Amino acid sequence: MNKNDILSYLKENKADFYNQYGIRRVGLFGSFSRKEQTAESDIDIAIEMIAERKNLHNFLAFKRRLEQEFNCNVDVGIESSLDA
């Protein structure tokens, strides 16, 4: 798996992420985005959720979906919570 695989999956499923989890924006950051990942690397995903759907259930369901899809650990951060 590489950066392009991850970005393609995120782009192809963007509408579904919105409908199922209330995710308005999704992006990749961290080692995969810089093409510096190792076999032990997790995938770092940043999301922005719409206020009405922003809850722990949707957050964790989205995280589980990505971990099942990519078969590795995924760290998800909410953009408003991340420092620049």
Secondary structure, DSSP 8 states (H G I E B T S, - for coil): --HHHHHHHHHHTHHHHHHHH-EEEEEEESTTTTT---TT--EEEEEEE-GGG-SHHHHHHHHHHHHHHHTS-EEEEEGGGS--
